Amino acid sequence: MADNKTHLFNKQVENPISVEEILEKVYLALKEKGYDPVNQMVGYIMSGDPTYITSHKNARSLVMKVERDELVEEVIRFFIAGKGL
């Protein structure tokens, strides 16, 4: 006899990670691998080429989760907040 019950589908939703956290993790991964994190991240933001970011500690996958303009926005927000503007 067929089971007539409705089955529930529970998709596990990842905890969303903030752009700030992504920038921090990518920075630390680049630094740990001996790269200049600022130069590498600028290279990625300007070109869109993900090979500027190391795959170490999943940094490349993380940074690709957000649009490049969002990364720039976060950096500018951080700069402005630091200036107290």
PyMOL Python script that loads the backbone (N, CA, C, O; Angstrom):
from pymol import cmd

cmd.read_pdbstr("""\
ATOM      1  N   MET A   1       0.839  -1.172   0.000  1.00  0.00           N
ATOM      2  CA  MET A   1       0.000   0.000   0.000  1.00  0.00           C
ATOM      3  C   MET A   1       0.891   1.245   0.000  1.00  0.00           C
ATOM      4  O   MET A   1       1.875   1.296   0.738  1.00  0.00           O
ATOM      5  N   ALA A   2       0.569   2.221  -0.796  1.00  0.00           N
ATOM      6  CA  ALA A   2       1.354   3.441  -0.963  1.00  0.00           C
ATOM      7  C   ALA A   2       1.205   4.349   0.251  1.00  0.00           C
ATOM      8  O   ALA A   2       0.143   4.429   0.868  1.00  0.00           O
ATOM      9  N   ASP A   3       2.285   5.019   0.569  1.00  0.00           N
ATOM     10  CA  ASP A   3       2.293   5.986   1.663  1.00  0.00           C
ATOM     11  C   ASP A   3       1.717   7.299   1.139  1.00  0.00           C
ATOM     12  O   ASP A   3       2.280   7.894   0.220  1.00  0.00           O
ATOM     13  N   ASN A   4       0.614   7.753   1.704  1.00  0.00           N
ATOM     14  CA  ASN A   4      -0.039   8.969   1.238  1.00  0.00           C
ATOM     15  C   ASN A   4       0.358  10.202   2.046  1.00  0.00           C
ATOM     16  O   ASN A   4      -0.231  11.271   1.883  1.00  0.00           O
ATOM     17  N   LYS A   5       1.334  10.056   2.897  1.00  0.00           N
ATOM     18  CA  LYS A   5       1.768  11.192   3.698  1.00  0.00           C
ATOM     19  C   LYS A   5       2.607  12.151   2.846  1.00  0.00           C
ATOM     20  O   LYS A   5       3.311  11.738   1.925  1.00  0.00           O
ATOM     21  N   THR A   6       2.512  13.408   3.173  1.00  0.00           N
ATOM     22  CA  THR A   6       3.333  14.414   2.492  1.00  0.00           C
ATOM     23  C   THR A   6       4.719  14.403   3.112  1.00  0.00           C
ATOM     24  O   THR A   6       4.876  14.471   4.331  1.00  0.00           O
ATOM     25  N   HIS A   7       5.705  14.316   2.257  1.00  0.00           N
ATOM     26  CA  HIS A   7       7.088  14.327   2.719  1.00  0.00           C
ATOM     27  C   HIS A   7       7.582  15.765   2.776  1.00  0.00           C
ATOM     28  O   HIS A   7       7.249  16.582   1.918  1.00  0.00           O
ATOM     29  N   LEU A   8       8.370  16.060   3.782  1.00  0.00           N
ATOM     30  CA  LEU A   8       8.944  17.386   3.918  1.00  0.00           C
ATOM     31  C   LEU A   8      10.372  17.378   3.415  1.00  0.00           C
ATOM     32  O   LEU A   8      11.124  16.424   3.617  1.00  0.00           O
ATOM     33  N   PHE A   9      10.716  18.445   2.767  1.00  0.00           N
ATOM     34  CA  PHE A   9      12.075  18.612   2.287  1.00  0.00           C
ATOM     35  C   PHE A   9      12.702  19.736   3.078  1.00  0.00           C
ATOM     36  O   PHE A   9      12.241  20.875   3.016  1.00  0.00           O
ATOM     37  N   ASN A  10      13.746  19.428   3.821  1.00  0.00           N
ATOM     38  CA  ASN A  10      14.450  20.439   4.613  1.00  0.00           C
ATOM     39  C   ASN A  10      15.812  20.670   4.004  1.00  0.00           C
ATOM     40  O   ASN A  10      16.707  19.831   4.107  1.00  0.00           O
ATOM     41  N   LYS A  11      15.958  21.800   3.377  1.00  0.00           N
ATOM     42  CA  LYS A  11      17.247  22.164   2.802  1.00  0.00           C
ATOM     43  C   LYS A  11      18.056  22.879   3.878  1.00  0.00           C
ATOM     44  O   LYS A  11      17.583  23.832   4.496  1.00  0.00           O
ATOM     45  N   GLN A  12      19.265  22.413   4.090  1.00  0.00           N
ATOM     46  CA  GLN A  12      20.127  23.063   5.057  1.00  0.00           C
ATOM     47  C   GLN A  12      20.621  24.368   4.440  1.00  0.00           C
ATOM     48  O   GLN A  12      21.254  24.360   3.385  1.00  0.00           O
ATOM     49  N   VAL A  13      20.338  25.458   5.082  1.00  0.00           N
ATOM     50  CA  VAL A  13      20.782  26.757   4.607  1.00  0.00           C
ATOM     51  C   VAL A  13      22.063  27.122   5.340  1.00  0.00           C
ATOM     52  O   VAL A  13      22.135  27.099   6.568  1.00  0.00           O
ATOM     53  N   GLU A  14      23.073  27.461   4.543  1.00  0.00           N
ATOM     54  CA  GLU A  14      24.338  27.872   5.155  1.00  0.00           C
ATOM     55  C   GLU A  14      24.135  29.175   5.902  1.00  0.00           C
ATOM     56  O   GLU A  14      23.330  30.021   5.511  1.00  0.00           O
ATOM     57  N   ASN A  15      24.879  29.317   6.979  1.00  0.00           N
ATOM     58  CA  ASN A  15      24.864  30.603   7.662  1.00  0.00           C
ATOM     59  C   ASN A  15      25.460  31.623   6.714  1.00  0.00           C
ATOM     60  O   ASN A  15      26.582  31.452   6.237  1.00  0.00           O
ATOM     61  N   PRO A  16      24.721  32.678   6.440  1.00  0.00           N
ATOM     62  CA  PRO A  16      25.270  33.662   5.511  1.00  0.00           C
ATOM     63  C   PRO A  16      26.520  34.316   6.104  1.00  0.00           C
ATOM     64  O   PRO A  16      26.581  34.619   7.295  1.00  0.00           O
ATOM     65  N   ILE A  17      27.492  34.520   5.255  1.00  0.00           N
ATOM     66  CA  ILE A  17      28.741  35.141   5.693  1.00  0.00           C
ATOM     67  C   ILE A  17      28.752  36.563   5.137  1.00  0.00           C
ATOM     68  O   ILE A  17      28.403  36.788   3.978  1.00  0.00           O
ATOM     69  N   SER A  18      29.152  37.504   5.963  1.00  0.00           N
ATOM     70  CA  SER A  18      29.139  38.905   5.555  1.00  0.00           C
ATOM     71  C   SER A  18      30.317  39.196   4.625  1.00  0.00           C
ATOM     72  O   SER A  18      31.306  38.463   4.596  1.00  0.00           O
ATOM     73  N   VAL A  19      30.186  40.269   3.879  1.00  0.00           N
ATOM     74  CA  VAL A  19      31.261  40.699   2.994  1.00  0.00           C
ATOM     75  C   VAL A  19      32.506  41.016   3.828  1.00  0.00           C
ATOM     76  O   VAL A  19      33.627  40.716   3.418  1.00  0.00           O
ATOM     77  N   GLU A  20      32.301  41.619   4.988  1.00  0.00           N
ATOM     78  CA  GLU A  20      33.425  41.929   5.875  1.00  0.00           C
ATOM     79  C   GLU A  20      34.175  40.651   6.270  1.00  0.00           C
ATOM     80  O   GLU A  20      35.406  40.622   6.258  1.00  0.00           O
ATOM     81  N   GLU A  21      33.442  39.612   6.614  1.00  0.00           N
ATOM     82  CA  GLU A  21      34.075  38.342   6.999  1.00  0.00           C
ATOM     83  C   GLU A  21      34.824  37.726   5.823  1.00  0.00           C
ATOM     84  O   GLU A  21      35.913  37.175   5.988  1.00  0.00           O
ATOM     85  N   ILE A  22      34.236  37.823   4.644  1.00  0.00           N
ATOM     86  CA  ILE A  22      34.888  37.276   3.453  1.00  0.00           C
ATOM     87  C   ILE A  22      36.199  38.006   3.199  1.00  0.00           C
ATOM     88  O   ILE A  22      37.227  37.373   2.960  1.00  0.00           O
ATOM     89  N   LEU A  23      36.170  39.336   3.250  1.00  0.00           N
ATOM     90  CA  LEU A  23      37.395  40.107   3.037  1.00  0.00           C
ATOM     91  C   LEU A  23      38.468  39.731   4.051  1.00  0.00           C
ATOM     92  O   LEU A  23      39.643  39.602   3.707  1.00  0.00           O
ATOM     93  N   GLU A  24      38.055  39.555   5.302  1.00  0.00           N
ATOM     94  CA  GLU A  24      39.019  39.192   6.347  1.00  0.00           C
ATOM     95  C   GLU A  24      39.619  37.815   6.089  1.00  0.00           C
ATOM     96  O   GLU A  24      40.833  37.640   6.188  1.00  0.00           O
ATOM     97  N   LYS A  25      38.784  36.844   5.761  1.00  0.00           N
ATOM     98  CA  LYS A  25      39.276  35.481   5.519  1.00  0.00           C
ATOM     99  C   LYS A  25      40.200  35.429   4.309  1.00  0.00           C
ATOM    100  O   LYS A  25      41.227  34.750   4.331  1.00  0.00           O
ATOM    101  N   VAL A  26      39.830  36.148   3.257  1.00  0.00           N
ATOM    102  CA  VAL A  26      40.662  36.175   2.046  1.00  0.00           C
ATOM    103  C   VAL A  26      41.989  36.853   2.349  1.00  0.00           C
ATOM    104  O   VAL A  26      43.043  36.366   1.941  1.00  0.00           O
ATOM    105  N   TYR A  27      41.946  37.963   3.055  1.00  0.00           N
ATOM    106  CA  TYR A  27      43.169  38.680   3.441  1.00  0.00           C
ATOM    107  C   TYR A  27      44.114  37.753   4.208  1.00  0.00           C
ATOM    108  O   TYR A  27      45.300  37.659   3.891  1.00  0.00           O
ATOM    109  N   LEU A  28      43.575  37.074   5.213  1.00  0.00           N
ATOM    110  CA  LEU A  28      44.406  36.200   6.045  1.00  0.00           C
ATOM    111  C   LEU A  28      44.975  35.025   5.249  1.00  0.00           C
ATOM    112  O   LEU A  28      46.126  34.638   5.453  1.00  0.00           O
ATOM    113  N   ALA A  29      44.179  34.458   4.349  1.00  0.00           N
ATOM    114  CA  ALA A  29      44.654  33.337   3.531  1.00  0.00           C
ATOM    115  C   ALA A  29      45.779  33.789   2.600  1.00  0.00           C
ATOM    116  O   ALA A  29      46.771  33.080   2.435  1.00  0.00           O
ATOM    117  N   LEU A  30      45.626  34.958   1.997  1.00  0.00           N
ATOM    118  CA  LEU A  30      46.669  35.486   1.113  1.00  0.00           C
ATOM    119  C   LEU A  30      47.948  35.762   1.899  1.00  0.00           C
ATOM    120  O   LEU A  30      49.046  35.428   1.454  1.00  0.00           O
ATOM    121  N   LYS A  31      47.796  36.363   3.051  1.00  0.00           N
ATOM    122  CA  LYS A  31      48.958  36.686   3.898  1.00  0.00           C
ATOM    123  C   LYS A  31      49.675  35.407   4.329  1.00  0.00           C
ATOM    124  O   LYS A  31      50.903  35.332   4.308  1.00  0.00           O
ATOM    125  N   GLU A  32      48.895  34.413   4.717  1.00  0.00           N
ATOM    126  CA  GLU A  32      49.465  33.137   5.163  1.00  0.00           C
ATOM    127  C   GLU A  32      50.281  32.468   4.056  1.00  0.00           C
ATOM    128  O   GLU A  32      51.276  31.799   4.332  1.00  0.00           O
ATOM    129  N   LYS A  33      49.859  32.648   2.813  1.00  0.00           N
ATOM    130  CA  LYS A  33      50.571  32.045   1.689  1.00  0.00           C
ATOM    131  C   LYS A  33      51.739  32.908   1.203  1.00  0.00           C
ATOM    132  O   LYS A  33      52.452  32.524   0.277  1.00  0.00           O
ATOM    133  N   GLY A  34      51.934  34.079   1.833  1.00  0.00           N
ATOM    134  CA  GLY A  34      53.078  34.912   1.494  1.00  0.00           C
ATOM    135  C   GLY A  34      52.825  35.954   0.419  1.00  0.00           C
ATOM    136  O   GLY A  34      53.765  36.592  -0.054  1.00  0.00           O
ATOM    137  N   TYR A  35      51.577  36.135   0.027  1.00  0.00           N
ATOM    138  CA  TYR A  35      51.245  37.152  -0.971  1.00  0.00           C
ATOM    139  C   TYR A  35      51.008  38.504  -0.296  1.00  0.00           C
ATOM    140  O   TYR A  35      50.780  38.570   0.911  1.00  0.00           O
ATOM    141  N   ASP A  36      51.064  39.570  -1.077  1.00  0.00           N
ATOM    142  CA  ASP A  36      50.664  40.892  -0.595  1.00  0.00           C
ATOM    143  C   ASP A  36      49.144  40.951  -0.769  1.00  0.00           C
ATOM    144  O   ASP A  36      48.658  41.103  -1.890  1.00  0.00           O
ATOM    145  N   PRO A  37      48.392  40.834   0.326  1.00  0.00           N
ATOM    146  CA  PRO A  37      46.933  40.737   0.221  1.00  0.00           C
ATOM    147  C   PRO A  37      46.279  41.925  -0.479  1.00  0.00           C
ATOM    148  O   PRO A  37      45.329  41.748  -1.242  1.00  0.00           O
ATOM    149  N   VAL A  38      46.773  43.119  -0.228  1.00  0.00           N
ATOM    150  CA  VAL A  38      46.171  44.305  -0.844  1.00  0.00           C
ATOM    151  C   VAL A  38      46.353  44.250  -2.357  1.00  0.00           C
ATOM    152  O   VAL A  38      45.391  44.432  -3.103  1.00  0.00           O
ATOM    153  N   ASN A  39      47.574  44.001  -2.814  1.00  0.00           N
ATOM    154  CA  ASN A  39      47.814  43.928  -4.260  1.00  0.00           C
ATOM    155  C   ASN A  39      46.990  42.837  -4.921  1.00  0.00           C
ATOM    156  O   ASN A  39      46.429  43.042  -5.997  1.00  0.00           O
ATOM    157  N   GLN A  40      46.917  41.691  -4.286  1.00  0.00           N
ATOM    158  CA  GLN A  40      46.170  40.571  -4.876  1.00  0.00           C
ATOM    159  C   GLN A  40      44.674  40.878  -4.949  1.00  0.00           C
ATOM    160  O   GLN A  40      44.027  40.588  -5.955  1.00  0.00           O
ATOM    161  N   MET A  41      44.130  41.463  -3.886  1.00  0.00           N
ATOM    162  CA  MET A  41      42.695  41.767  -3.891  1.00  0.00           C
ATOM    163  C   MET A  41      42.371  42.881  -4.875  1.00  0.00           C
ATOM    164  O   MET A  41      41.325  42.846  -5.523  1.00  0.00           O
ATOM    165  N   VAL A  42      43.250  43.868  -4.997  1.00  0.00           N
ATOM    166  CA  VAL A  42      43.048  44.924  -5.992  1.00  0.00           C
ATOM    167  C   VAL A  42      43.087  44.307  -7.391  1.00  0.00           C
ATOM    168  O   VAL A  42      42.258  44.635  -8.240  1.00  0.00           O
ATOM    169  N   GLY A  43      44.034  43.431  -7.626  1.00  0.00           N
ATOM    170  CA  GLY A  43      44.112  42.747  -8.925  1.00  0.00           C
ATOM    171  C   GLY A  43      42.822  42.022  -9.253  1.00  0.00           C
ATOM    172  O   GLY A  43      42.330  42.097 -10.378  1.00  0.00           O
ATOM    173  N   TYR A  44      42.275  41.320  -8.273  1.00  0.00           N
ATOM    174  CA  TYR A  44      41.007  40.607  -8.486  1.00  0.00           C
ATOM    175  C   TYR A  44      39.858  41.570  -8.752  1.00  0.00           C
ATOM    176  O   TYR A  44      39.084  41.372  -9.688  1.00  0.00           O
ATOM    177  N   ILE A  45      39.747  42.607  -7.934  1.00  0.00           N
ATOM    178  CA  ILE A  45      38.638  43.551  -8.088  1.00  0.00           C
ATOM    179  C   ILE A  45      38.712  44.264  -9.432  1.00  0.00           C
ATOM    180  O   ILE A  45      37.688  44.452 -10.087  1.00  0.00           O
ATOM    181  N   MET A  46      39.906  44.661  -9.849  1.00  0.00           N
ATOM    182  CA  MET A  46      40.059  45.397 -11.107  1.00  0.00           C
ATOM    183  C   MET A  46      39.836  44.509 -12.338  1.00  0.00           C
ATOM    184  O   MET A  46      39.250  44.948 -13.327  1.00  0.00           O
ATOM    185  N   SER A  47      40.299  43.283 -12.272  1.00  0.00           N
ATOM    186  CA  SER A  47      40.263  42.423 -13.462  1.00  0.00           C
ATOM    187  C   SER A  47      39.110  41.426 -13.483  1.00  0.00           C
ATOM    188  O   SER A  47      38.633  41.035 -14.548  1.00  0.00           O
ATOM    189  N   GLY A  48      38.666  41.020 -12.290  1.00  0.00           N
ATOM    190  CA  GLY A  48      37.658  39.961 -12.225  1.00  0.00           C
ATOM    191  C   GLY A  48      38.253  38.573 -12.359  1.00  0.00           C
ATOM    192  O   GLY A  48      37.523  37.582 -12.384  1.00  0.00           O
ATOM    193  N   ASP A  49      39.572  38.493 -12.445  1.00  0.00           N
ATOM    194  CA  ASP A  49      40.255  37.209 -12.595  1.00  0.00           C
ATOM    195  C   ASP A  49      40.464  36.579 -11.222  1.00  0.00           C
ATOM    196  O   ASP A  49      41.257  37.082 -10.427  1.00  0.00           O
ATOM    197  N   PRO A  50      39.762  35.486 -10.937  1.00  0.00           N
ATOM    198  CA  PRO A  50      39.846  34.875  -9.605  1.00  0.00           C
ATOM    199  C   PRO A  50      41.204  34.267  -9.280  1.00  0.00           C
ATOM    200  O   PRO A  50      41.470  33.940  -8.123  1.00  0.00           O
ATOM    201  N   THR A  51      42.071  34.110 -10.284  1.00  0.00           N
ATOM    202  CA  THR A  51      43.380  33.522  -9.990  1.00  0.00           C
ATOM    203  C   THR A  51      44.281  34.468  -9.201  1.00  0.00           C
ATOM    204  O   THR A  51      45.355  34.059  -8.759  1.00  0.00           O
ATOM    205  N   TYR A  52      43.874  35.713  -9.014  1.00  0.00           N
ATOM    206  CA  TYR A  52      44.606  36.605  -8.119  1.00  0.00           C
ATOM    207  C   TYR A  52      44.436  36.178  -6.663  1.00  0.00           C
ATOM    208  O   TYR A  52      45.227  36.570  -5.806  1.00  0.00           O
ATOM    209  N   ILE A  53      43.426  35.389  -6.383  1.00  0.00           N
ATOM    210  CA  ILE A  53      43.121  34.953  -5.019  1.00  0.00           C
ATOM    211  C   ILE A  53      43.495  33.484  -4.873  1.00  0.00           C
ATOM    212  O   ILE A  53      43.130  32.652  -5.703  1.00  0.00           O
ATOM    213  N   THR A  54      44.219  33.182  -3.818  1.00  0.00           N
ATOM    214  CA  THR A  54      44.621  31.809  -3.560  1.00  0.00           C
ATOM    215  C   THR A  54      43.402  30.926  -3.256  1.00  0.00           C
ATOM    216  O   THR A  54      42.379  31.395  -2.758  1.00  0.00           O
ATOM    217  N   SER A  55      43.545  29.672  -3.564  1.00  0.00           N
ATOM    218  CA  SER A  55      42.489  28.726  -3.192  1.00  0.00           C
ATOM    219  C   SER A  55      42.702  28.210  -1.761  1.00  0.00           C
ATOM    220  O   SER A  55      41.870  27.478  -1.226  1.00  0.00           O
ATOM    221  N   HIS A  56      43.819  28.598  -1.157  1.00  0.00           N
ATOM    222  CA  HIS A  56      44.134  28.215   0.223  1.00  0.00           C
ATOM    223  C   HIS A  56      42.996  28.642   1.148  1.00  0.00           C
ATOM    224  O   HIS A  56      42.515  29.772   1.072  1.00  0.00           O
ATOM    225  N   LYS A  57      42.578  27.743   2.007  1.00  0.00           N
ATOM    226  CA  LYS A  57      41.495  27.977   2.965  1.00  0.00           C
ATOM    227  C   LYS A  57      40.202  28.425   2.275  1.00  0.00           C
ATOM    228  O   LYS A  57      39.396  29.157   2.849  1.00  0.00           O
ATOM    229  N   ASN A  58      40.024  27.968   1.034  1.00  0.00           N
ATOM    230  CA  ASN A  58      38.791  28.222   0.289  1.00  0.00           C
ATOM    231  C   ASN A  58      38.576  29.720  -0.022  1.00  0.00           C
ATOM    232  O   ASN A  58      37.449  30.143  -0.282  1.00  0.00           O
ATOM    233  N   ALA A  59      39.654  30.510   0.006  1.00  0.00           N
ATOM    234  CA  ALA A  59      39.543  31.959  -0.170  1.00  0.00           C
ATOM    235  C   ALA A  59      38.958  32.329  -1.531  1.00  0.00           C
ATOM    236  O   ALA A  59      38.134  33.239  -1.618  1.00  0.00           O
ATOM    237  N   ARG A  60      39.372  31.640  -2.589  1.00  0.00           N
ATOM    238  CA  ARG A  60      38.881  31.967  -3.929  1.00  0.00           C
ATOM    239  C   ARG A  60      37.379  31.735  -4.026  1.00  0.00           C
ATOM    240  O   ARG A  60      36.656  32.568  -4.573  1.00  0.00           O
ATOM    241  N   SER A  61      36.913  30.627  -3.508  1.00  0.00           N
ATOM    242  CA  SER A  61      35.473  30.343  -3.535  1.00  0.00           C
ATOM    243  C   SER A  61      34.695  31.351  -2.713  1.00  0.00           C
ATOM    244  O   SER A  61      33.607  31.773  -3.106  1.00  0.00           O
ATOM    245  N   LEU A  62      35.244  31.735  -1.583  1.00  0.00           N
ATOM    246  CA  LEU A  62      34.572  32.715  -0.729  1.00  0.00           C
ATOM    247  C   LEU A  62      34.423  34.060  -1.427  1.00  0.00           C
ATOM    248  O   LEU A  62      33.337  34.639  -1.447  1.00  0.00           O
ATOM    249  N   VAL A  63      35.523  34.558  -2.002  1.00  0.00           N
ATOM    250  CA  VAL A  63      35.480  35.884  -2.604  1.00  0.00           C
ATOM    251  C   VAL A  63      34.549  35.914  -3.816  1.00  0.00           C
ATOM    252  O   VAL A  63      33.987  36.959  -4.144  1.00  0.00           O
ATOM    253  N   MET A  64      34.388  34.777  -4.476  1.00  0.00           N
ATOM    254  CA  MET A  64      33.516  34.726  -5.645  1.00  0.00           C
ATOM    255  C   MET A  64      32.033  34.652  -5.274  1.00  0.00           C
ATOM    256  O   MET A  64      31.172  34.703  -6.152  1.00  0.00           O
ATOM    257  N   LYS A  65      31.735  34.534  -3.987  1.00  0.00           N
ATOM    258  CA  LYS A  65      30.335  34.508  -3.541  1.00  0.00           C
ATOM    259  C   LYS A  65      29.693  35.889  -3.574  1.00  0.00           C
ATOM    260  O   LYS A  65      28.470  36.008  -3.513  1.00  0.00           O
ATOM    261  N   VAL A  66      30.508  36.925  -3.670  1.00  0.00           N
ATOM    262  CA  VAL A  66      29.973  38.294  -3.699  1.00  0.00           C
ATOM    263  C   VAL A  66      30.444  38.994  -4.965  1.00  0.00           C
ATOM    264  O   VAL A  66      31.493  38.671  -5.522  1.00  0.00           O
ATOM    265  N   GLU A  67      29.661  39.940  -5.395  1.00  0.00           N
ATOM    266  CA  GLU A  67      30.027  40.725  -6.573  1.00  0.00           C
ATOM    267  C   GLU A  67      31.190  41.644  -6.223  1.00  0.00           C
ATOM    268  O   GLU A  67      31.335  42.072  -5.078  1.00  0.00           O
ATOM    269  N   ARG A  68      32.008  41.939  -7.212  1.00  0.00           N
ATOM    270  CA  ARG A  68      33.174  42.790  -6.964  1.00  0.00           C
ATOM    271  C   ARG A  68      32.775  44.174  -6.489  1.00  0.00           C
ATOM    272  O   ARG A  68      33.469  44.763  -5.659  1.00  0.00           O
ATOM    273  N   ASP A  69      31.673  44.706  -6.997  1.00  0.00           N
ATOM    274  CA  ASP A  69      31.252  46.035  -6.548  1.00  0.00           C
ATOM    275  C   ASP A  69      30.870  46.022  -5.072  1.00  0.00           C
ATOM    276  O   ASP A  69      31.026  47.031  -4.383  1.00  0.00           O
ATOM    277  N   GLU A  70      30.370  44.890  -4.582  1.00  0.00           N
ATOM    278  CA  GLU A  70      30.054  44.770  -3.157  1.00  0.00           C
ATOM    279  C   GLU A  70      31.332  44.820  -2.315  1.00  0.00           C
ATOM    280  O   GLU A  70      31.335  45.378  -1.218  1.00  0.00           O
ATOM    281  N   LEU A  71      32.398  44.242  -2.824  1.00  0.00           N
ATOM    282  CA  LEU A  71      33.678  44.291  -2.118  1.00  0.00           C
ATOM    283  C   LEU A  71      34.165  45.734  -2.016  1.00  0.00           C
ATOM    284  O   LEU A  71      34.620  46.172  -0.959  1.00  0.00           O
ATOM    285  N   VAL A  72      34.064  46.460  -3.118  1.00  0.00           N
ATOM    286  CA  VAL A  72      34.482  47.865  -3.119  1.00  0.00           C
ATOM    287  C   VAL A  72      33.620  48.673  -2.155  1.00  0.00           C
ATOM    288  O   VAL A  72      34.141  49.488  -1.394  1.00  0.00           O
ATOM    289  N   GLU A  73      32.313  48.454  -2.182  1.00  0.00           N
ATOM    290  CA  GLU A  73      31.405  49.160  -1.267  1.00  0.00           C
ATOM    291  C   GLU A  73      31.790  48.933   0.187  1.00  0.00           C
ATOM    292  O   GLU A  73      31.798  49.870   0.985  1.00  0.00           O
ATOM    293  N   GLU A  74      32.106  47.701   0.530  1.00  0.00           N
ATOM    294  CA  GLU A  74      32.464  47.380   1.916  1.00  0.00           C
ATOM    295  C   GLU A  74      33.752  48.083   2.324  1.00  0.00           C
ATOM    296  O   GLU A  74      33.855  48.605   3.434  1.00  0.00           O
ATOM    297  N   VAL A  75      34.727  48.097   1.432  1.00  0.00           N
ATOM    298  CA  VAL A  75      35.994  48.765   1.731  1.00  0.00           C
ATOM    299  C   VAL A  75      35.769  50.260   1.937  1.00  0.00           C
ATOM    300  O   VAL A  75      36.338  50.849   2.856  1.00  0.00           O
ATOM    301  N   ILE A  76      34.947  50.876   1.093  1.00  0.00           N
ATOM    302  CA  ILE A  76      34.676  52.308   1.222  1.00  0.00           C
ATOM    303  C   ILE A  76      33.899  52.591   2.501  1.00  0.00           C
ATOM    304  O   ILE A  76      34.189  53.566   3.195  1.00  0.00           O
ATOM    305  N   ARG A  77      32.910  51.748   2.824  1.00  0.00           N
ATOM    306  CA  ARG A  77      32.168  51.916   4.085  1.00  0.00           C
ATOM    307  C   ARG A  77      33.118  51.868   5.286  1.00  0.00           C
ATOM    308  O   ARG A  77      33.037  52.693   6.195  1.00  0.00           O
ATOM    309  N   PHE A  78      34.007  50.893   5.266  1.00  0.00           N
ATOM    310  CA  PHE A  78      34.969  50.724   6.355  1.00  0.00           C
ATOM    311  C   PHE A  78      35.867  51.955   6.477  1.00  0.00           C
ATOM    312  O   PHE A  78      36.122  52.439   7.580  1.00  0.00           O
ATOM    313  N   PHE A  79      36.342  52.456   5.338  1.00  0.00           N
ATOM    314  CA  PHE A  79      37.202  53.639   5.323  1.00  0.00           C
ATOM    315  C   PHE A  79      36.470  54.848   5.902  1.00  0.00           C
ATOM    316  O   PHE A  79      37.002  55.565   6.749  1.00  0.00           O
ATOM    317  N   ILE A  80      35.243  55.062   5.432  1.00  0.00           N
ATOM    318  CA  ILE A  80      34.460  56.219   5.892  1.00  0.00           C
ATOM    319  C   ILE A  80      34.152  56.106   7.376  1.00  0.00           C
ATOM    320  O   ILE A  80      34.264  57.090   8.108  1.00  0.00           O
ATOM    321  N   ALA A  81      33.767  54.920   7.827  1.00  0.00           N
ATOM    322  CA  ALA A  81      33.467  54.722   9.254  1.00  0.00           C
ATOM    323  C   ALA A  81      34.706  54.981  10.096  1.00  0.00           C
ATOM    324  O   ALA A  81      34.604  55.534  11.191  1.00  0.00           O
ATOM    325  N   GLY A  82      35.877  54.588   9.598  1.00  0.00           N
ATOM    326  CA  GLY A  82      37.127  54.804  10.316  1.00  0.00           C
ATOM    327  C   GLY A  82      37.495  56.278  10.435  1.00  0.00           C
ATOM    328  O   GLY A  82      38.201  56.685  11.357  1.00  0.00           O
ATOM    329  N   LYS A  83      37.009  57.058   9.497  1.00  0.00           N
ATOM    330  CA  LYS A  83      37.265  58.503   9.510  1.00  0.00           C
ATOM    331  C   LYS A  83      36.219  59.259  10.347  1.00  0.00           C
ATOM    332  O   LYS A  83      36.357  60.457  10.595  1.00  0.00           O
ATOM    333  N   GLY A  84      35.188  58.547  10.771  1.00  0.00           N
ATOM    334  CA  GLY A  84      34.133  59.165  11.563  1.00  0.00           C
ATOM    335  C   GLY A  84      33.255  60.096  10.761  1.00  0.00           C
ATOM    336  O   GLY A  84      32.670  61.028  11.312  1.00  0.00           O
ATOM    337  N   LEU A  85      33.157  59.859   9.480  1.00  0.00           N
ATOM    338  CA  LEU A  85      32.336  60.712   8.604  1.00  0.00           C
ATOM    339  C   LEU A  85      30.897  60.257   8.552  1.00  0.00           C
ATOM    340  O   LEU A  85      30.081  60.867   7.862  1.00  0.00           O
TER     341      LEU A  85
END
""", "prot")
cmd.dss("prot")
cmd.show_as("cartoon", "prot")
cmd.util.cbc("prot")
cmd.orient("prot")
